[in-house]
Amino acid sequence: MSFQTVLETALFQRVITPEMKALIEMSVDKRDLNEQEINCLALLTSQLEAGEILVMPV
């Protein structure tokens, strides 16, 4: 699954699985993000802070 797809899936399903979390962390650390990825990540972050997205435990 691509980084963009993971972000969009998390936003749509309102859940982040351990596998998705690992891919997000790895992608943010290892690559330059394009504007669309930055916008999705910002939206995901704000929804996480608001408690609107569930992060599944490992």
N, CA, C and O atoms as a Tripos MOL2 file, in Angstrom:
@<TRIPOS>MOLECULE
protein
  232   231    58     0     0
PROTEIN
NO_CHARGES

@<TRIPOS>ATOM
      1 N           0.8510   -1.1690    0.0000 N.3       1 MET1
      2 CA          0.0000    0.0000    0.0000 C.3       1 MET1
      3 C           0.9020    1.2400    0.0000 C.2       1 MET1
      4 O           1.8740    1.3080    0.7530 O.2       1 MET1
      5 N           0.5790    2.1980   -0.8350 N.am      2 SER2
      6 CA          1.3850    3.4170   -0.8970 C.3       2 SER2
      7 C           1.0910    4.3130    0.3080 C.2       2 SER2
      8 O           0.0650    4.1780    0.9750 O.2       2 SER2
      9 N           2.0110    5.2140    0.5590 N.am      3 PHE3
     10 CA          1.8630    6.1470    1.6730 C.3       3 PHE3
     11 C           0.5760    6.9580    1.5310 C.2       3 PHE3
     12 O          -0.1780    7.1060    2.4930 O.2       3 PHE3
     13 N           0.3290    7.4820    0.3310 N.am      4 GLN4
     14 CA         -0.8850    8.2690    0.0780 C.3       4 GLN4
     15 C          -2.1370    7.4360    0.3340 C.2       4 GLN4
     16 O          -3.0970    7.9240    0.9290 O.2       4 GLN4
     17 N          -2.1290    6.1890   -0.1110 N.am      5 THR5
     18 CA         -3.2820    5.2990    0.0860 C.3       5 THR5
     19 C          -3.5190    5.0320    1.5640 C.2       5 THR5
     20 O          -4.6640    4.9960    2.0140 O.2       5 THR5
     21 N          -2.4490    4.8450    2.3150 N.am      6 VAL6
     22 CA         -2.5800    4.6140    3.7600 C.3       6 VAL6
     23 C          -3.2090    5.8300    4.4300 C.2       6 VAL6
     24 O          -4.1030    5.6840    5.2630 O.2       6 VAL6
     25 N          -2.7520    7.0210    4.0770 N.am      7 LEU7
     26 CA         -3.3180    8.2340    4.6670 C.3       7 LEU7
     27 C          -4.8050    8.3590    4.3420 C.2       7 LEU7
     28 O          -5.6210    8.6340    5.2220 O.2       7 LEU7
     29 N          -5.1450    8.1570    3.0830 N.am      8 GLU8
     30 CA         -6.5470    8.2780    2.6680 C.3       8 GLU8
     31 C          -7.4160    7.2050    3.3200 C.2       8 GLU8
     32 O          -8.5510    7.4790    3.7080 O.2       8 GLU8
     33 N          -6.8940    5.9970    3.4400 N.am      9 THR9
     34 CA         -7.6370    4.9100    4.0830 C.3       9 THR9
     35 C          -7.8770    5.2220    5.5520 C.2       9 THR9
     36 O          -8.9780    5.0100    6.0610 O.2       9 THR9
     37 N          -6.8640    5.7190    6.2300 N.am     10 ALA10
     38 CA         -7.0090    6.0760    7.6460 C.3      10 ALA10
     39 C          -8.0700    7.1620    7.8190 C.2      10 ALA10
     40 O          -8.8820    7.0980    8.7420 O.2      10 ALA10
     41 N          -8.0620    8.1480    6.9420 N.am     11 LEU11
     42 CA         -9.0510    9.2210    7.0260 C.3      11 LEU11
     43 C         -10.4590    8.7070    6.7500 C.2      11 LEU11
     44 O         -11.4090    9.1060    7.4230 O.2      11 LEU11
     45 N         -10.5930    7.8370    5.7800 N.am     12 PHE12
     46 CA        -11.9080    7.3130    5.4000 C.3      12 PHE12
     47 C         -12.4540    6.3410    6.4430 C.2      12 PHE12
     48 O         -13.6230    6.4220    6.8200 O.2      12 PHE12
     49 N         -11.6060    5.4200    6.9110 N.am     13 GLN13
     50 CA        -12.0600    4.3920    7.8500 C.3      13 GLN13
     51 C         -12.0120    4.8470    9.3070 C.2      13 GLN13
     52 O         -12.5920    4.2090   10.1860 O.2      13 GLN13
     53 N         -11.3180    5.9490    9.5520 N.am     14 ARG14
     54 CA        -11.1560    6.4900   10.9070 C.3      14 ARG14
     55 C         -10.4970    5.4990   11.8620 C.2      14 ARG14
     56 O         -10.8420    5.4130   13.0410 O.2      14 ARG14
     57 N          -9.5350    4.7520   11.3130 N.am     15 VAL15
     58 CA         -8.7860    3.7930   12.1180 C.3      15 VAL15
     59 C          -7.3840    3.6510   11.5270 C.2      15 VAL15
     60 O          -7.1960    3.7180   10.3120 O.2      15 VAL15
     61 N          -6.4040    3.4530   12.4110 N.am     16 ILE16
     62 CA         -5.0330    3.1970   11.9850 C.3      16 ILE16
     63 C          -4.6040    1.8730   12.6040 C.2      16 ILE16
     64 O          -4.5760    1.7230   13.8260 O.2      16 ILE16
     65 N          -4.2720    0.9200   11.7470 N.am     17 THR17
     66 CA         -3.7920   -0.3790   12.2140 C.3      17 THR17
     67 C          -2.2970   -0.2670   12.5270 C.2      17 THR17
     68 O          -1.6470    0.6900   12.1050 O.2      17 THR17
     69 N          -1.7510   -1.2350   13.2620 N.am     18 PRO18
     70 CA         -0.3050   -1.2060   13.5280 C.3      18 PRO18
     71 C           0.5350   -1.1690   12.2370 C.2      18 PRO18
     72 O           1.5690   -0.5030   12.1870 O.2      18 PRO18
     73 N           0.0880   -1.8810   11.2070 N.am     19 GLU19
     74 CA          0.8190   -1.8900    9.9400 C.3      19 GLU19
     75 C           0.7830   -0.5120    9.2800 C.2      19 GLU19
     76 O           1.7860   -0.0450    8.7400 O.2      19 GLU19
     77 N          -0.3790    0.1280    9.3280 N.am     20 MET20
     78 CA         -0.5110    1.4660    8.7540 C.3      20 MET20
     79 C           0.3600    2.4510    9.5260 C.2      20 MET20
     80 O           1.0260    3.2980    8.9290 O.2      20 MET20
     81 N           0.3550    2.3410   10.8450 N.am     21 LYS21
     82 CA          1.1580    3.2300   11.6900 C.3      21 LYS21
     83 C           2.6370    3.0950   11.3470 C.2      21 LYS21
     84 O           3.3460    4.0950   11.2330 O.2      21 LYS21
     85 N           3.1020    1.8600   11.1820 N.am     22 ALA22
     86 CA          4.5070    1.6220   10.8450 C.3      22 ALA22
     87 C           4.8610    2.2450    9.4960 C.2      22 ALA22
     88 O           5.9170    2.8630    9.3600 O.2      22 ALA22
     89 N           3.9970    2.0910    8.5090 N.am     23 LEU23
     90 CA          4.2570    2.6580    7.1870 C.3      23 LEU23
     91 C           4.2650    4.1850    7.2350 C.2      23 LEU23
     92 O           5.1000    4.8250    6.5960 O.2      23 LEU23
     93 N           3.3410    4.7610    7.9860 N.am     24 ILE24
     94 CA          3.2960    6.2240    8.1160 C.3      24 ILE24
     95 C           4.5830    6.7280    8.7650 C.2      24 ILE24
     96 O           5.2030    7.6670    8.2670 O.2      24 ILE24
     97 N           4.9860    6.1070    9.8730 N.am     25 GLU25
     98 CA          6.2000    6.5380   10.5670 C.3      25 GLU25
     99 C           7.4220    6.4070    9.6720 C.2      25 GLU25
    100 O           8.2520    7.3150    9.6210 O.2      25 GLU25
    101 N           7.5430    5.2870    8.9670 N.am     26 MET26
    102 CA          8.6850    5.0500    8.0940 C.3      26 MET26
    103 C           8.7000    6.0610    6.9430 C.2      26 MET26
    104 O           9.7570    6.5860    6.5940 O.2      26 MET26
    105 N           7.5570    6.3300    6.3650 N.am     27 SER27
    106 CA          7.4800    7.2460    5.2270 C.3      27 SER27
    107 C           7.8010    8.6750    5.6280 C.2      27 SER27
    108 O           8.4820    9.3880    4.8930 O.2      27 SER27
    109 N           7.3210    9.0940    6.7760 N.am     28 VAL28
    110 CA          7.5770   10.4600    7.2350 C.3      28 VAL28
    111 C           9.0650   10.6420    7.5240 C.2      28 VAL28
    112 O           9.6230   11.7050    7.2550 O.2      28 VAL28
    113 N           9.7100    9.6100    8.0700 N.am     29 ASP29
    114 CA         11.1300    9.6980    8.4040 C.3      29 ASP29
    115 C          12.0510    9.5950    7.1890 C.2      29 ASP29
    116 O          13.1440   10.1610    7.2010 O.2      29 ASP29
    117 N          11.6330    8.8900    6.1500 N.am     30 LYS30
    118 CA         12.5500    8.5130    5.0740 C.3      30 LYS30
    119 C          12.4080    9.2960    3.7770 C.2      30 LYS30
    120 O          13.2720    9.1710    2.9090 O.2      30 LYS30
    121 N          11.3770   10.0850    3.6030 N.am     31 ARG31
    122 CA         11.1870   10.6880    2.2860 C.3      31 ARG31
    123 C          10.6600   12.1110    2.3780 C.2      31 ARG31
    124 O          10.1390   12.5390    3.4080 O.2      31 ARG31
    125 N          10.8080   12.8270    1.2800 N.am     32 ASP32
    126 CA         10.2100   14.1520    1.1550 C.3      32 ASP32
    127 C           8.7490   13.9610    0.7770 C.2      32 ASP32
    128 O           8.4230   13.1510   -0.0900 O.2      32 ASP32
    129 N           7.8880   14.6990    1.4230 N.am     33 LEU33
    130 CA          6.4530   14.5770    1.1690 C.3      33 LEU33
    131 C           6.0140   15.6300    0.1610 C.2      33 LEU33
    132 O           6.5080   16.7580    0.1640 O.2      33 LEU33
    133 N           5.0740   15.2430   -0.7050 N.am     34 ASN34
    134 CA          4.5250   16.2310   -1.6320 C.3      34 ASN34
    135 C           3.3960   16.9930   -0.9270 C.2      34 ASN34
    136 O           3.0060   16.6510    0.1890 O.2      34 ASN34
    137 N           2.8880   18.0070   -1.5830 N.am     35 GLU35
    138 CA          1.8810   18.8750   -0.9610 C.3      35 GLU35
    139 C           0.6120   18.1140   -0.5790 C.2      35 GLU35
    140 O           0.0410   18.3590    0.4850 O.2      35 GLU35
    141 N           0.1720   17.2060   -1.4250 N.am     36 GLN36
    142 CA         -1.0380   16.4350   -1.1310 C.3      36 GLN36
    143 C          -0.8300   15.5400    0.0930 C.2      36 GLN36
    144 O          -1.7240   15.4120    0.9290 O.2      36 GLN36
    145 N           0.3470   14.9230    0.1950 N.am     37 GLU37
    146 CA          0.6420   14.0750    1.3530 C.3      37 GLU37
    147 C           0.7110   14.9020    2.6290 C.2      37 GLU37
    148 O           0.2350   14.4700    3.6790 O.2      37 GLU37
    149 N           1.2970   16.0750    2.5420 N.am     38 ILE38
    150 CA          1.3770   16.9620    3.7050 C.3      38 ILE38
    151 C          -0.0240   17.3680    4.1580 C.2      38 ILE38
    152 O          -0.3110   17.3770    5.3550 O.2      38 ILE38
    153 N          -0.8940   17.7030    3.2100 N.am     39 ASN39
    154 CA         -2.2620   18.0920    3.5520 C.3      39 ASN39
    155 C          -3.0240   16.9380    4.2000 C.2      39 ASN39
    156 O          -3.7260   17.1370    5.1920 O.2      39 ASN39
    157 N          -2.8910   15.7300    3.6430 N.am     40 CYS40
    158 CA         -3.5560   14.5520    4.2290 C.3      40 CYS40
    159 C          -3.0170   14.2740    5.6250 C.2      40 CYS40
    160 O          -3.7780   13.9680    6.5430 O.2      40 CYS40
    161 N          -1.6980   14.3820    5.7800 N.am     41 LEU41
    162 CA         -1.0830   14.1340    7.0810 C.3      41 LEU41
    163 C          -1.5370   15.1700    8.1080 C.2      41 LEU41
    164 O          -1.7640   14.8300    9.2690 O.2      41 LEU41
    165 N          -1.6710   16.4200    7.6930 N.am     42 ALA42
    166 CA         -2.1530   17.4670    8.5940 C.3      42 ALA42
    167 C          -3.5900   17.1950    9.0290 C.2      42 ALA42
    168 O          -3.9270   17.3580   10.2020 O.2      42 ALA42
    169 N          -4.4300   16.7850    8.0950 N.am     43 LEU43
    170 CA         -5.8170   16.4590    8.4220 C.3      43 LEU43
    171 C          -5.8810   15.2570    9.3520 C.2      43 LEU43
    172 O          -6.6420   15.2520   10.3190 O.2      43 LEU43
    173 N          -5.0840   14.2410    9.0580 N.am     44 LEU44
    174 CA         -5.0370   13.0470    9.9000 C.3      44 LEU44
    175 C          -4.5820   13.4040   11.3140 C.2      44 LEU44
    176 O          -5.1480   12.9200   12.2940 O.2      44 LEU44
    177 N          -3.5700   14.2430   11.4150 N.am     45 THR45
    178 CA         -3.0620   14.6690   12.7200 C.3      45 THR45
    179 C          -4.1310   15.4070   13.5130 C.2      45 THR45
    180 O          -4.3040   15.1500   14.7050 O.2      45 THR45
    181 N          -4.8420   16.3110   12.8720 N.am     46 SER46
    182 CA         -5.8770   17.0640   13.5900 C.3      46 SER46
    183 C          -7.0080   16.1490   14.0410 C.2      46 SER46
    184 O          -7.5580   16.3340   15.1270 O.2      46 SER46
    185 N          -7.3590   15.1620   13.2160 N.am     47 GLN47
    186 CA         -8.4130   14.2260   13.6100 C.3      47 GLN47
    187 C          -7.9450   13.2940   14.7250 C.2      47 GLN47
    188 O          -8.7360   12.9120   15.5870 O.2      47 GLN47
    189 N          -6.6760   12.9300   14.7100 N.am     48 LEU48
    190 CA         -6.1280   12.1210   15.8080 C.3      48 LEU48
    191 C          -6.1730   12.9080   17.1170 C.2      48 LEU48
    192 O          -6.5830   12.3820   18.1520 O.2      48 LEU48
    193 N          -5.7520   14.1670   17.0620 N.am     49 GLU49
    194 CA         -5.7590   15.0140   18.2550 C.3      49 GLU49
    195 C          -7.1660   15.2180   18.7940 C.2      49 GLU49
    196 O          -7.3540   15.3640   20.0020 O.2      49 GLU49
    197 N          -8.1520   15.2280   17.9120 N.am     50 ALA50
    198 CA         -9.5480   15.4170   18.3190 C.3      50 ALA50
    199 C         -10.1940   14.1060   18.7730 C.2      50 ALA50
    200 O         -11.3500   14.0960   19.1950 O.2      50 ALA50
    201 N          -9.4550   13.0160   18.6890 N.am     51 GLY51
    202 CA         -9.9970   11.7210   19.0990 C.3      51 GLY51
    203 C         -10.9690   11.1220   18.1030 C.2      51 GLY51
    204 O         -11.7640   10.2510   18.4560 O.2      51 GLY51
    205 N         -10.9120   11.5850   16.8570 N.am     52 GLU52
    206 CA        -11.8500   11.1180   15.8370 C.3      52 GLU52
    207 C         -11.3580    9.8770   15.0970 C.2      52 GLU52
    208 O         -12.1100    9.2660   14.3370 O.2      52 GLU52
    209 N         -10.0910    9.5020   15.3190 N.am     53 ILE53
    210 CA         -9.5160    8.3310   14.6580 C.3      53 ILE53
    211 C          -8.9610    7.4000   15.7250 C.2      53 ILE53
    212 O          -8.2670    7.8340   16.6450 O.2      53 ILE53
    213 N          -9.2690    6.1350   15.5940 N.am     54 LEU54
    214 CA         -8.8140    5.1090   16.5260 C.3      54 LEU54
    215 C          -7.4800    4.5510   16.0560 C.2      54 LEU54
    216 O          -7.3240    4.2020   14.8860 O.2      54 LEU54
    217 N          -6.5140    4.4680   16.9730 N.am     55 VAL55
    218 CA         -5.2470    3.8070   16.6850 C.3      55 VAL55
    219 C          -5.3020    2.4500   17.3650 C.2      55 VAL55
    220 O          -5.3540    2.3580   18.5920 O.2      55 VAL55
    221 N          -5.2910    1.3990   16.5560 N.am     56 MET56
    222 CA         -5.4000    0.0430   17.0910 C.3      56 MET56
    223 C          -4.0950   -0.3320   17.7890 C.2      56 MET56
    224 O          -3.0160   -0.0550   17.2650 O.2      56 MET56
    225 N          -4.1760   -0.9580   18.9600 N.am     57 PRO57
    226 CA         -2.9530   -1.3730   19.6620 C.3      57 PRO57
    227 C          -2.2710   -2.5320   18.9400 C.2      57 PRO57
    228 O          -2.8880   -3.2670   18.1700 O.2      57 PRO57
    229 N          -1.0000   -2.6650   19.2130 N.am     58 VAL58
    230 CA         -0.2120   -3.7500   18.6090 C.3      58 VAL58
    231 C          -0.6090   -5.0780   19.1940 C.2      58 VAL58
    232 O          -0.0580   -6.1100   18.8120 O.2      58 VAL58
@<TRIPOS>BOND
     1     1     2 1
     2     2     3 1
     3     3     4 2
     4     3     5 am
     5     5     6 1
     6     6     7 1
     7     7     8 2
     8     7     9 am
     9     9    10 1
    10    10    11 1
    11    11    12 2
    12    11    13 am
    13    13    14 1
    14    14    15 1
    15    15    16 2
    16    15    17 am
    17    17    18 1
    18    18    19 1
    19    19    20 2
    20    19    21 am
    21    21    22 1
    22    22    23 1
    23    23    24 2
    24    23    25 am
    25    25    26 1
    26    26    27 1
    27    27    28 2
    28    27    29 am
    29    29    30 1
    30    30    31 1
    31    31    32 2
    32    31    33 am
    33    33    34 1
    34    34    35 1
    35    35    36 2
    36    35    37 am
    37    37    38 1
    38    38    39 1
    39    39    40 2
    40    39    41 am
    41    41    42 1
    42    42    43 1
    43    43    44 2
    44    43    45 am
    45    45    46 1
    46    46    47 1
    47    47    48 2
    48    47    49 am
    49    49    50 1
    50    50    51 1
    51    51    52 2
    52    51    53 am
    53    53    54 1
    54    54    55 1
    55    55    56 2
    56    55    57 am
    57    57    58 1
    58    58    59 1
    59    59    60 2
    60    59    61 am
    61    61    62 1
    62    62    63 1
    63    63    64 2
    64    63    65 am
    65    65    66 1
    66    66    67 1
    67    67    68 2
    68    67    69 am
    69    69    70 1
    70    70    71 1
    71    71    72 2
    72    71    73 am
    73    73    74 1
    74    74    75 1
    75    75    76 2
    76    75    77 am
    77    77    78 1
    78    78    79 1
    79    79    80 2
    80    79    81 am
    81    81    82 1
    82    82    83 1
    83    83    84 2
    84    83    85 am
    85    85    86 1
    86    86    87 1
    87    87    88 2
    88    87    89 am
    89    89    90 1
    90    90    91 1
    91    91    92 2
    92    91    93 am
    93    93    94 1
    94    94    95 1
    95    95    96 2
    96    95    97 am
    97    97    98 1
    98    98    99 1
    99    99   100 2
   100    99   101 am
   101   101   102 1
   102   102   103 1
   103   103   104 2
   104   103   105 am
   105   105   106 1
   106   106   107 1
   107   107   108 2
   108   107   109 am
   109   109   110 1
   110   110   111 1
   111   111   112 2
   112   111   113 am
   113   113   114 1
   114   114   115 1
   115   115   116 2
   116   115   117 am
   117   117   118 1
   118   118   119 1
   119   119   120 2
   120   119   121 am
   121   121   122 1
   122   122   123 1
   123   123   124 2
   124   123   125 am
   125   125   126 1
   126   126   127 1
   127   127   128 2
   128   127   129 am
   129   129   130 1
   130   130   131 1
   131   131   132 2
   132   131   133 am
   133   133   134 1
   134   134   135 1
   135   135   136 2
   136   135   137 am
   137   137   138 1
   138   138   139 1
   139   139   140 2
   140   139   141 am
   141   141   142 1
   142   142   143 1
   143   143   144 2
   144   143   145 am
   145   145   146 1
   146   146   147 1
   147   147   148 2
   148   147   149 am
   149   149   150 1
   150   150   151 1
   151   151   152 2
   152   151   153 am
   153   153   154 1
   154   154   155 1
   155   155   156 2
   156   155   157 am
   157   157   158 1
   158   158   159 1
   159   159   160 2
   160   159   161 am
   161   161   162 1
   162   162   163 1
   163   163   164 2
   164   163   165 am
   165   165   166 1
   166   166   167 1
   167   167   168 2
   168   167   169 am
   169   169   170 1
   170   170   171 1
   171   171   172 2
   172   171   173 am
   173   173   174 1
   174   174   175 1
   175   175   176 2
   176   175   177 am
   177   177   178 1
   178   178   179 1
   179   179   180 2
   180   179   181 am
   181   181   182 1
   182   182   183 1
   183   183   184 2
   184   183   185 am
   185   185   186 1
   186   186   187 1
   187   187   188 2
   188   187   189 am
   189   189   190 1
   190   190   191 1
   191   191   192 2
   192   191   193 am
   193   193   194 1
   194   194   195 1
   195   195   196 2
   196   195   197 am
   197   197   198 1
   198   198   199 1
   199   199   200 2
   200   199   201 am
   201   201   202 1
   202   202   203 1
   203   203   204 2
   204   203   205 am
   205   205   206 1
   206   206   207 1
   207   207   208 2
   208   207   209 am
   209   209   210 1
   210   210   211 1
   211   211   212 2
   212   211   213 am
   213   213   214 1
   214   214   215 1
   215   215   216 2
   216   215   217 am
   217   217   218 1
   218   218   219 1
   219   219   220 2
   220   219   221 am
   221   221   222 1
   222   222   223 1
   223   223   224 2
   224   223   225 am
   225   225   226 1
   226   226   227 1
   227   227   228 2
   228   227   229 am
   229   229   230 1
   230   230   231 1
   231   231   232 2
@<TRIPOS>SUBSTRUCTURE
     1 MET1         2 RESIDUE 1 A MET
     2 SER2         6 RESIDUE 1 A SER
     3 PHE3        10 RESIDUE 1 A PHE
     4 GLN4        14 RESIDUE 1 A GLN
     5 THR5        18 RESIDUE 1 A THR
     6 VAL6        22 RESIDUE 1 A VAL
     7 LEU7        26 RESIDUE 1 A LEU
     8 GLU8        30 RESIDUE 1 A GLU
     9 THR9        34 RESIDUE 1 A THR
    10 ALA10       38 RESIDUE 1 A ALA
    11 LEU11       42 RESIDUE 1 A LEU
    12 PHE12       46 RESIDUE 1 A PHE
    13 GLN13       50 RESIDUE 1 A GLN
    14 ARG14       54 RESIDUE 1 A ARG
    15 VAL15       58 RESIDUE 1 A VAL
    16 ILE16       62 RESIDUE 1 A ILE
    17 THR17       66 RESIDUE 1 A THR
    18 PRO18       70 RESIDUE 1 A PRO
    19 GLU19       74 RESIDUE 1 A GLU
    20 MET20       78 RESIDUE 1 A MET
    21 LYS21       82 RESIDUE 1 A LYS
    22 ALA22       86 RESIDUE 1 A ALA
    23 LEU23       90 RESIDUE 1 A LEU
    24 ILE24       94 RESIDUE 1 A ILE
    25 GLU25       98 RESIDUE 1 A GLU
    26 MET26      102 RESIDUE 1 A MET
    27 SER27      106 RESIDUE 1 A SER
    28 VAL28      110 RESIDUE 1 A VAL
    29 ASP29      114 RESIDUE 1 A ASP
    30 LYS30      118 RESIDUE 1 A LYS
    31 ARG31      122 RESIDUE 1 A ARG
    32 ASP32      126 RESIDUE 1 A ASP
    33 LEU33      130 RESIDUE 1 A LEU
    34 ASN34      134 RESIDUE 1 A ASN
    35 GLU35      138 RESIDUE 1 A GLU
    36 GLN36      142 RESIDUE 1 A GLN
    37 GLU37      146 RESIDUE 1 A GLU
    38 ILE38      150 RESIDUE 1 A ILE
    39 ASN39      154 RESIDUE 1 A ASN
    40 CYS40      158 RESIDUE 1 A CYS
    41 LEU41      162 RESIDUE 1 A LEU
    42 ALA42      166 RESIDUE 1 A ALA
    43 LEU43      170 RESIDUE 1 A LEU
    44 LEU44      174 RESIDUE 1 A LEU
    45 THR45      178 RESIDUE 1 A THR
    46 SER46      182 RESIDUE 1 A SER
    47 GLN47      186 RESIDUE 1 A GLN
    48 LEU48      190 RESIDUE 1 A LEU
    49 GLU49      194 RESIDUE 1 A GLU
    50 ALA50      198 RESIDUE 1 A ALA
    51 GLY51      202 RESIDUE 1 A GLY
    52 GLU52      206 RESIDUE 1 A GLU
    53 ILE53      210 RESIDUE 1 A ILE
    54 LEU54      214 RESIDUE 1 A LEU
    55 VAL55      218 RESIDUE 1 A VAL
    56 MET56      222 RESIDUE 1 A MET
    57 PRO57      226 RESIDUE 1 A PRO
    58 VAL58      230 RESIDUE 1 A VAL
